[in-house]
Amino acid sequence: MSLASENTAWRPGRGGHSAVREDRCSADPGAPMKGWVYTAPAIGFVIEGWFDYLSERRTVFAAPGSVVLGNAGDRFSVRHLDTLGNRRLVLELFPAQWDPKLGIHVT
């Protein structure tokens, strides 16, 4: 599968610090899909909403309770299935902020 050539860094205007954040999407099933690129490794937990998650390797259906994984540099798109949008908790991991020897967060 090939994603759109124009990709935008995901999360727009955020990053640099490992954190858990709430992420919400409004949805327009008729809108063209937008390509995104993860700026850091991320783990997303779907809380509300339904959508198709398209990566270069596969397409999966995501619903409440789903876990979505992404590595820095991975490209993906989302196809909304209704107009209700979705809500996720996202853990972004910025490895440069962790000291592997100590196993602690360095600020």
Rosetta constraint file for C-alpha pairs under 8 A:
AtomPair CA 1 CA 55 HARMONIC 7.94 0.50
AtomPair CA 1 CA 56 HARMONIC 5.46 0.50
AtomPair CA 1 CA 57 HARMONIC 6.90 0.50
AtomPair CA 1 CA 58 HARMONIC 7.58 0.50
AtomPair CA 2 CA 56 HARMONIC 6.19 0.50
AtomPair CA 3 CA 35 HARMONIC 6.53 0.50
AtomPair CA 3 CA 55 HARMONIC 7.71 0.50
AtomPair CA 3 CA 56 HARMONIC 6.75 0.50
AtomPair CA 3 CA 75 HARMONIC 7.41 0.50
AtomPair CA 3 CA 76 HARMONIC 7.15 0.50
AtomPair CA 3 CA 77 HARMONIC 7.44 0.50
AtomPair CA 4 CA 34 HARMONIC 7.27 0.50
AtomPair CA 4 CA 35 HARMONIC 5.65 0.50
AtomPair CA 5 CA 35 HARMONIC 7.55 0.50
AtomPair CA 6 CA 34 HARMONIC 7.95 0.50
AtomPair CA 6 CA 35 HARMONIC 6.37 0.50
AtomPair CA 7 CA 34 HARMONIC 7.20 0.50
AtomPair CA 7 CA 35 HARMONIC 4.55 0.50
AtomPair CA 7 CA 36 HARMONIC 4.79 0.50
AtomPair CA 7 CA 37 HARMONIC 6.14 0.50
AtomPair CA 7 CA 75 HARMONIC 7.55 0.50
AtomPair CA 8 CA 12 HARMONIC 7.84 0.50
AtomPair CA 8 CA 35 HARMONIC 6.33 0.50
AtomPair CA 8 CA 36 HARMONIC 4.69 0.50
AtomPair CA 8 CA 37 HARMONIC 5.93 0.50
AtomPair CA 9 CA 36 HARMONIC 5.71 0.50
AtomPair CA 9 CA 37 HARMONIC 4.86 0.50
AtomPair CA 9 CA 38 HARMONIC 6.09 0.50
AtomPair CA 9 CA 39 HARMONIC 6.05 0.50
AtomPair CA 10 CA 36 HARMONIC 5.72 0.50
AtomPair CA 10 CA 37 HARMONIC 5.52 0.50
AtomPair CA 10 CA 38 HARMONIC 5.09 0.50
AtomPair CA 10 CA 39 HARMONIC 6.08 0.50
AtomPair CA 11 CA 15 HARMONIC 6.92 0.50
AtomPair CA 11 CA 38 HARMONIC 7.30 0.50
AtomPair CA 11 CA 39 HARMONIC 7.26 0.50
AtomPair CA 15 CA 39 HARMONIC 7.68 0.50
AtomPair CA 15 CA 40 HARMONIC 7.99 0.50
AtomPair CA 16 CA 94 HARMONIC 6.65 0.50
AtomPair CA 17 CA 92 HARMONIC 7.76 0.50
AtomPair CA 17 CA 93 HARMONIC 7.57 0.50
AtomPair CA 17 CA 94 HARMONIC 6.25 0.50
AtomPair CA 17 CA 97 HARMONIC 7.47 0.50
AtomPair CA 18 CA 91 HARMONIC 7.33 0.50
AtomPair CA 18 CA 92 HARMONIC 5.29 0.50
AtomPair CA 18 CA 93 HARMONIC 4.74 0.50
AtomPair CA 18 CA 94 HARMONIC 5.23 0.50
AtomPair CA 18 CA 97 HARMONIC 7.46 0.50
AtomPair CA 19 CA 91 HARMONIC 5.75 0.50
AtomPair CA 19 CA 92 HARMONIC 5.61 0.50
AtomPair CA 19 CA 93 HARMONIC 7.04 0.50
AtomPair CA 20 CA 89 HARMONIC 6.64 0.50
AtomPair CA 20 CA 90 HARMONIC 5.45 0.50
AtomPair CA 20 CA 91 HARMONIC 4.34 0.50
AtomPair CA 20 CA 92 HARMONIC 6.45 0.50
AtomPair CA 21 CA 89 HARMONIC 5.67 0.50
AtomPair CA 21 CA 90 HARMONIC 5.28 0.50
AtomPair CA 21 CA 91 HARMONIC 6.53 0.50
AtomPair CA 22 CA 87 HARMONIC 7.13 0.50
AtomPair CA 22 CA 88 HARMONIC 5.78 0.50
AtomPair CA 22 CA 89 HARMONIC 4.58 0.50
AtomPair CA 22 CA 90 HARMONIC 6.17 0.50
AtomPair CA 23 CA 87 HARMONIC 5.75 0.50
AtomPair CA 23 CA 88 HARMONIC 5.22 0.50
AtomPair CA 23 CA 89 HARMONIC 6.17 0.50
AtomPair CA 23 CA 90 HARMONIC 6.79 0.50
AtomPair CA 24 CA 85 HARMONIC 7.29 0.50
AtomPair CA 24 CA 86 HARMONIC 5.72 0.50
AtomPair CA 24 CA 87 HARMONIC 4.44 0.50
AtomPair CA 24 CA 88 HARMONIC 6.43 0.50
AtomPair CA 25 CA 85 HARMONIC 5.19 0.50
AtomPair CA 25 CA 86 HARMONIC 5.33 0.50
AtomPair CA 25 CA 87 HARMONIC 6.53 0.50
AtomPair CA 26 CA 83 HARMONIC 7.24 0.50
AtomPair CA 26 CA 84 HARMONIC 6.79 0.50
AtomPair CA 26 CA 85 HARMONIC 4.33 0.50
AtomPair CA 26 CA 86 HARMONIC 6.85 0.50
AtomPair CA 27 CA 80 HARMONIC 5.84 0.50
AtomPair CA 27 CA 82 HARMONIC 6.72 0.50
AtomPair CA 27 CA 83 HARMONIC 4.86 0.50
AtomPair CA 27 CA 84 HARMONIC 6.17 0.50
AtomPair CA 27 CA 85 HARMONIC 4.51 0.50
AtomPair CA 27 CA 86 HARMONIC 7.75 0.50
AtomPair CA 28 CA 80 HARMONIC 6.62 0.50
AtomPair CA 28 CA 82 HARMONIC 6.97 0.50
AtomPair CA 28 CA 83 HARMONIC 5.44 0.50
AtomPair CA 29 CA 79 HARMONIC 6.94 0.50
AtomPair CA 29 CA 80 HARMONIC 5.08 0.50
AtomPair CA 29 CA 81 HARMONIC 5.67 0.50
AtomPair CA 29 CA 82 HARMONIC 5.82 0.50
AtomPair CA 29 CA 83 HARMONIC 6.55 0.50
AtomPair CA 33 CA 77 HARMONIC 6.43 0.50
AtomPair CA 33 CA 78 HARMONIC 6.60 0.50
AtomPair CA 33 CA 79 HARMONIC 6.34 0.50
AtomPair CA 34 CA 77 HARMONIC 5.99 0.50
AtomPair CA 34 CA 78 HARMONIC 7.47 0.50
AtomPair CA 35 CA 75 HARMONIC 6.90 0.50
AtomPair CA 35 CA 76 HARMONIC 5.84 0.50
AtomPair CA 35 CA 77 HARMONIC 4.94 0.50
AtomPair CA 36 CA 75 HARMONIC 5.57 0.50
AtomPair CA 36 CA 76 HARMONIC 5.31 0.50
AtomPair CA 36 CA 77 HARMONIC 6.04 0.50
AtomPair CA 37 CA 72 HARMONIC 7.56 0.50
AtomPair CA 37 CA 73 HARMONIC 5.69 0.50
AtomPair CA 37 CA 74 HARMONIC 5.51 0.50
AtomPair CA 37 CA 75 HARMONIC 4.39 0.50
AtomPair CA 37 CA 76 HARMONIC 6.33 0.50
AtomPair CA 38 CA 42 HARMONIC 7.62 0.50
AtomPair CA 38 CA 70 HARMONIC 6.64 0.50
AtomPair CA 38 CA 71 HARMONIC 6.46 0.50
AtomPair CA 38 CA 72 HARMONIC 4.96 0.50
AtomPair CA 38 CA 73 HARMONIC 5.30 0.50
AtomPair CA 38 CA 74 HARMONIC 5.56 0.50
AtomPair CA 38 CA 75 HARMONIC 6.60 0.50
AtomPair CA 39 CA 72 HARMONIC 5.02 0.50
AtomPair CA 39 CA 73 HARMONIC 6.15 0.50
AtomPair CA 40 CA 70 HARMONIC 7.99 0.50
AtomPair CA 40 CA 71 HARMONIC 6.27 0.50
AtomPair CA 40 CA 72 HARMONIC 4.18 0.50
AtomPair CA 40 CA 73 HARMONIC 7.38 0.50
AtomPair CA 40 CA 92 HARMONIC 6.42 0.50
AtomPair CA 40 CA 93 HARMONIC 6.14 0.50
AtomPair CA 40 CA 94 HARMONIC 6.02 0.50
AtomPair CA 41 CA 69 HARMONIC 7.79 0.50
AtomPair CA 41 CA 70 HARMONIC 5.56 0.50
AtomPair CA 41 CA 71 HARMONIC 4.18 0.50
AtomPair CA 41 CA 72 HARMONIC 4.85 0.50
AtomPair CA 41 CA 92 HARMONIC 5.96 0.50
AtomPair CA 41 CA 93 HARMONIC 5.36 0.50
AtomPair CA 41 CA 94 HARMONIC 7.07 0.50
AtomPair CA 42 CA 69 HARMONIC 5.93 0.50
AtomPair CA 42 CA 70 HARMONIC 5.17 0.50
AtomPair CA 42 CA 71 HARMONIC 6.42 0.50
AtomPair CA 42 CA 72 HARMONIC 7.86 0.50
AtomPair CA 42 CA 90 HARMONIC 6.61 0.50
AtomPair CA 42 CA 91 HARMONIC 5.48 0.50
AtomPair CA 42 CA 92 HARMONIC 4.45 0.50
AtomPair CA 42 CA 93 HARMONIC 6.04 0.50
AtomPair CA 43 CA 67 HARMONIC 6.92 0.50
AtomPair CA 43 CA 68 HARMONIC 5.80 0.50
AtomPair CA 43 CA 69 HARMONIC 4.74 0.50
AtomPair CA 43 CA 70 HARMONIC 6.51 0.50
AtomPair CA 43 CA 90 HARMONIC 5.62 0.50
AtomPair CA 43 CA 91 HARMONIC 5.14 0.50
AtomPair CA 43 CA 92 HARMONIC 6.67 0.50
AtomPair CA 44 CA 67 HARMONIC 5.54 0.50
AtomPair CA 44 CA 68 HARMONIC 4.84 0.50
AtomPair CA 44 CA 69 HARMONIC 6.33 0.50
AtomPair CA 44 CA 88 HARMONIC 6.17 0.50
AtomPair CA 44 CA 89 HARMONIC 5.67 0.50
AtomPair CA 44 CA 90 HARMONIC 4.28 0.50
AtomPair CA 44 CA 91 HARMONIC 6.35 0.50
AtomPair CA 45 CA 64 HARMONIC 7.87 0.50
AtomPair CA 45 CA 65 HARMONIC 6.59 0.50
AtomPair CA 45 CA 66 HARMONIC 5.97 0.50
AtomPair CA 45 CA 67 HARMONIC 4.74 0.50
AtomPair CA 45 CA 68 HARMONIC 6.47 0.50
AtomPair CA 45 CA 88 HARMONIC 5.31 0.50
AtomPair CA 45 CA 89 HARMONIC 5.15 0.50
AtomPair CA 45 CA 90 HARMONIC 6.30 0.50
AtomPair CA 46 CA 62 HARMONIC 7.27 0.50
AtomPair CA 46 CA 63 HARMONIC 6.32 0.50
AtomPair CA 46 CA 64 HARMONIC 4.87 0.50
AtomPair CA 46 CA 65 HARMONIC 5.54 0.50
AtomPair CA 46 CA 66 HARMONIC 5.34 0.50
AtomPair CA 46 CA 67 HARMONIC 6.37 0.50
AtomPair CA 46 CA 68 HARMONIC 7.76 0.50
AtomPair CA 46 CA 86 HARMONIC 7.63 0.50
AtomPair CA 46 CA 87 HARMONIC 6.25 0.50
AtomPair CA 46 CA 88 HARMONIC 4.45 0.50
AtomPair CA 46 CA 89 HARMONIC 6.69 0.50
AtomPair CA 47 CA 63 HARMONIC 7.79 0.50
AtomPair CA 47 CA 64 HARMONIC 4.82 0.50
AtomPair CA 47 CA 65 HARMONIC 6.33 0.50
AtomPair CA 47 CA 86 HARMONIC 7.52 0.50
AtomPair CA 47 CA 87 HARMONIC 5.52 0.50
AtomPair CA 47 CA 88 HARMONIC 5.20 0.50
AtomPair CA 47 CA 89 HARMONIC 7.16 0.50
AtomPair CA 48 CA 63 HARMONIC 7.10 0.50
AtomPair CA 48 CA 64 HARMONIC 5.26 0.50
AtomPair CA 48 CA 86 HARMONIC 5.13 0.50
AtomPair CA 48 CA 87 HARMONIC 5.00 0.50
AtomPair CA 48 CA 88 HARMONIC 6.97 0.50
AtomPair CA 49 CA 63 HARMONIC 6.01 0.50
AtomPair CA 49 CA 64 HARMONIC 6.42 0.50
AtomPair CA 49 CA 84 HARMONIC 6.86 0.50
AtomPair CA 49 CA 85 HARMONIC 5.87 0.50
AtomPair CA 49 CA 86 HARMONIC 4.09 0.50
AtomPair CA 49 CA 87 HARMONIC 6.51 0.50
AtomPair CA 50 CA 61 HARMONIC 7.36 0.50
AtomPair CA 50 CA 62 HARMONIC 5.66 0.50
AtomPair CA 50 CA 63 HARMONIC 4.60 0.50
AtomPair CA 50 CA 64 HARMONIC 7.18 0.50
AtomPair CA 50 CA 80 HARMONIC 7.03 0.50
AtomPair CA 50 CA 81 HARMONIC 6.43 0.50
AtomPair CA 50 CA 82 HARMONIC 7.68 0.50
AtomPair CA 50 CA 85 HARMONIC 7.69 0.50
AtomPair CA 50 CA 86 HARMONIC 6.64 0.50
AtomPair CA 51 CA 61 HARMONIC 5.96 0.50
AtomPair CA 51 CA 62 HARMONIC 5.36 0.50
AtomPair CA 51 CA 63 HARMONIC 6.80 0.50
AtomPair CA 51 CA 78 HARMONIC 6.63 0.50
AtomPair CA 51 CA 79 HARMONIC 5.69 0.50
AtomPair CA 51 CA 80 HARMONIC 4.75 0.50
AtomPair CA 51 CA 81 HARMONIC 5.49 0.50
AtomPair CA 51 CA 86 HARMONIC 7.85 0.50
AtomPair CA 52 CA 59 HARMONIC 6.65 0.50
AtomPair CA 52 CA 60 HARMONIC 5.64 0.50
AtomPair CA 52 CA 61 HARMONIC 4.55 0.50
AtomPair CA 52 CA 62 HARMONIC 5.94 0.50
AtomPair CA 52 CA 78 HARMONIC 5.69 0.50
AtomPair CA 52 CA 79 HARMONIC 4.98 0.50
AtomPair CA 52 CA 80 HARMONIC 6.52 0.50
AtomPair CA 52 CA 81 HARMONIC 7.41 0.50
AtomPair CA 53 CA 59 HARMONIC 5.62 0.50
AtomPair CA 53 CA 60 HARMONIC 5.35 0.50
AtomPair CA 53 CA 61 HARMONIC 6.25 0.50
AtomPair CA 53 CA 62 HARMONIC 6.63 0.50
AtomPair CA 53 CA 76 HARMONIC 7.20 0.50
AtomPair CA 53 CA 77 HARMONIC 6.15 0.50
AtomPair CA 53 CA 78 HARMONIC 4.80 0.50
AtomPair CA 53 CA 79 HARMONIC 6.58 0.50
AtomPair CA 54 CA 58 HARMONIC 6.05 0.50
AtomPair CA 54 CA 59 HARMONIC 4.34 0.50
AtomPair CA 54 CA 60 HARMONIC 6.60 0.50
AtomPair CA 54 CA 76 HARMONIC 5.48 0.50
AtomPair CA 54 CA 77 HARMONIC 5.10 0.50
AtomPair CA 54 CA 78 HARMONIC 6.02 0.50
AtomPair CA 54 CA 79 HARMONIC 7.70 0.50
AtomPair CA 55 CA 59 HARMONIC 6.17 0.50
AtomPair CA 55 CA 74 HARMONIC 7.71 0.50
AtomPair CA 55 CA 75 HARMONIC 6.13 0.50
AtomPair CA 55 CA 76 HARMONIC 4.43 0.50
AtomPair CA 55 CA 77 HARMONIC 6.57 0.50
AtomPair CA 56 CA 75 HARMONIC 6.70 0.50
AtomPair CA 56 CA 76 HARMONIC 6.85 0.50
AtomPair CA 62 CA 66 HARMONIC 5.64 0.50
AtomPair CA 62 CA 67 HARMONIC 7.86 0.50
AtomPair CA 62 CA 68 HARMONIC 7.93 0.50
AtomPair CA 70 CA 74 HARMONIC 6.26 0.50
AtomPair CA 80 CA 85 HARMONIC 7.13 0.50
AtomPair CA 94 CA 98 HARMONIC 7.62 0.50
AtomPair CA 97 CA 105 HARMONIC 5.88 0.50
AtomPair CA 97 CA 106 HARMONIC 5.30 0.50
AtomPair CA 97 CA 107 HARMONIC 6.82 0.50
AtomPair CA 98 CA 103 HARMONIC 6.71 0.50
AtomPair CA 98 CA 104 HARMONIC 5.81 0.50
AtomPair CA 98 CA 105 HARMONIC 4.69 0.50
AtomPair CA 98 CA 106 HARMONIC 5.67 0.50
AtomPair CA 99 CA 103 HARMONIC 5.57 0.50
AtomPair CA 99 CA 104 HARMONIC 5.72 0.50
AtomPair CA 99 CA 105 HARMONIC 6.47 0.50
AtomPair CA 99 CA 106 HARMONIC 6.50 0.50
AtomPair CA 100 CA 104 HARMONIC 7.38 0.50
